[in-house]
Amino acid sequence: MKHDGVSVAAMIVLASFVIDRTKAGGLFLLAGLDYWQKRFPEPATLKDHKKRAHAIRAQKTVEFCAAGALALVIILVFPDLRFLQALGSNAGGIMDFAFTWLALTTGADQLGDLLKGSSKSEQADPKLLQITGDLRLIGDETKGTIKLAPLGHAAGFDK
């Protein structure tokens, strides 16, 4: 069966969604195993910055490998799902296979980030720095410059 670019793009999005949800569910189930917790600890539970950074990298690597394996299964089960072929490109074989695998794998990761972002509440991050106050723009037409200075503290100007 021959597919056009739009139907293959829709199938890629759907397959990326299936990959992301399957990956998330599988890793959630694995996280309950003692061996998995020792091998891949939750980064938020680690106090040492180096260990936390290592745990984050390990977690991302495992997620990418899981998404890549699931994408490989989908490509092998659905041989008509080839992105470049649907776009009318003559690049076939391994190039089309690799591009479709990459689109599915990274698409699942991006879709997962999008789903995580939409599920979070719109609350302010407590780590953000907030600065309030008034600023005065000071322009020197002879030099063609503009300076920012806090109100009342500009050089040569008072409130």
Summary of the structure (lengths in Angstrom):
residues: 159
radius of gyration: 25.5
end to end distance: 76.2
largest distance: 77.7
contacts: 370
relative contact order: 0.12
helix: 59%
strand: 8%
